[in-house]
C-alpha cells in the first residue's frame, strides 16, 4: 500500500500540496509520496531551528545524555523497521541495512557519552611577566543553528552523524535528506521526538535544490555540514559566506598490496570493500595496486571471492550486491566500463548491466586517465594495476584529486610508516581496506574529498565555539 509521509517542523508533522515520489531502486515501484516543503515551510523550519537554540543550549549534560540514550534504545527496539526502510528506499542489501542500523545505535550511544565529557581547559597565563595573577578558563559553547544535508547511500547513519553530535553539544539542527531516501530520516525524526527532544531541536525538511541553496546561504545557520558529491559540496561552500563548513565528499579509494602481504586476507577484504552496497560508498575500494611478483596470485584469489558474491534482490538475506540507486546511475557506470574497454582495459569479471543492477566488475590494463581510475565510479567496479616499487604505488595512489582513505597490506612496519608519511589521505589503514570506518574515530579527507572531520568528538569540536574566561586573581588584603 502506498504511503504518504509528512515532514517534521517544530515537533509537528506537516502535510501540503507538493510531494515527491520515493521509488524502490530494485523493483522500480513507487513506495511512498513525501511532502515537499514550500518556501514558507522552509522559513518556518529555519525560524523553528533558531528559536530552539536557547532551549537546546540550556539543556544540561545529563539531559542531553538521557535523550541520546533514549534515541539509541528506541532505534534498537525498532531496528527491523529501520532496516526494512533502508532496504526499500536505498536498495541496500538487508544484511548491510541491519548493519547500518547497528552503527546508528552505536553513533547515538557514543554521542550520549560524549555529551557528558565535552572538554574544557585551565590555562595558566603567568608565563608572561605582568600576568602573575591571571588565569584562563576555556569552555566550549554550542555554535547555534546547524544545517545538515545528507546523501542517499547511508540514509540513517550519515543522518545520525550530523544529528547526534549536534544534540550532544546542545545545538538545534535542520536536516535536508537526500530526495531518493527521505523516509529513514523522517522515521528517525519520529524516534527523536519520542525521546523527548524539545520542539525545533530537530527539523527534517525534504525540499527542492533551490530551497536547499537558500538555506545554505542563510546567515542564521552557523554551520553547514554537508555529505555528498565533491562538485556540489565545493559549490555550496563557495556560497556559504561567513558560516563554518564541514564537507564529507567523494573518493576513489586505493589499496596497495605488497609482496609480503597476507594475500587471502587482502583478497577477501578487497572483495568486501569493493562491492559492498554495490560500491556506492565514498570509501569503496576502487583502485588496487599489486606488487608485480604476486599480481597473478592475488588476482586469482580476488576473482574467486568476487565470483561468490550474489547479485540481485536486496531483500534476500543471501544477496551481497543489490541495485544502484536508480537506472541512470547504472547506465553511467556501464558507460564508464565500456569507455575503459574501448581504451584498452580488460574485463576479468562482470561488466554487464541489467536494469539498475551492475555485475561485480574487475578490470585490468588500466590507464590513470580512465574515468574508472581517476574519477569516482560509485558502482561495483575495481581496477587492478601492478607495480614494482612501493614508492611507485604510493605515487600512483596519490595521482588523484581525492584523498579520503587508503589501505596498505604488508607485514613490514617500515613500509606501513612509509605509506603513513607519504599517502595524501585522511587515514591510512594497515592490513585493512579503506572502506573501514569506526563511528567514533575522526573521519574525513583532503584535497577534493572534503574539509574537516566527522566522528562524534571531532564533530562536536566543529559544532562548538571555544570561549575564554580570564580571571585576575588578586591576593586578598589583610
Number of C-alpha atoms within 10 A of each C-alpha: 6 9 11 15 20 21 27 25 26 22 21 14 15 16 16 13 8 12 18 17 17 23 21 21 25 25 14 13 13 15 18 20 18 25 21 23 27 17 15 9 17 21 15 15 23 26 16 23 29 23 17 23 21 16 16 27 17 13 18 13 18 13 19 26 23 17 22 29 20 20 28 26 17 17 22 17 11 13 21 15 15 23 23 19 23 29 25 26 25 31 30 34 30 25 17 20 28 20 15 22 24 17 18 26 24 19 25 30 19 23 31 29 20 22 27 16 12 17 12 13 12 13 14 15 17 13 9 9 7 9 12 14 13 17 16 15 14 15 15 18 17 24 24 25 30 27 27 23 21 28 21 22 24 23 27 30 25 23 24 23 23 28 28 29 30 30 28 32 33 30 31 33 32 29 23 24 25 22 19 20 29 28 29 25 28 24 18 21 24 18 19 23 21 14 18 16 23 17 20 28 29 28 27 28 27 29 24 16 11 10 15 19 13 14 21 25 18 16 14 17 24 18 24 26 27 26 24 20 19 20 11 12 24 17 10 19 21 10 14 20 13 12 17 17 22 22 26 26 28 28 33 29 31 30 29 29 27 26 19 13 20 15 21 14 15 24 22 16 20 27 26 20 25 32 27 24 28 27 26 22 24 25 26 34 32 32 26 23 24 25 22 17 14 16 19 13 13 23 18 12 17 21 18 14 17 22 15 10 18 16 19 19 21 26 18 13 11 15 18 24 26 31 31 28 26 19 19 12 18 23 18 14 25 22 14 19 25 15 15 23 18 10 13 13 19 17 17 15 16 16 20 15 16 12 16 21 27 27 25 27 22 24 22 20 15 21 16 14 12 17 17 26 26 19 18 24 26 27 30 31 29 27 24 20 20 21 19 14 11 19 15 14 25 22 13 18 26 18 15 21 15 25 28 28 31 33 28 26 24 21 15 12 10 10 17 18 13 14 22 19 10 13 22 23 21 20 21 23 19 21 20 19 28 28 25 16 15 11 18 18 13 18 20 22 25 20 17 21 26 27 20 19 21 26 22 30 24 16 23 28 20 22 29 20 14 14 12 15 11 15 12 12 10 9 7 5 4 3
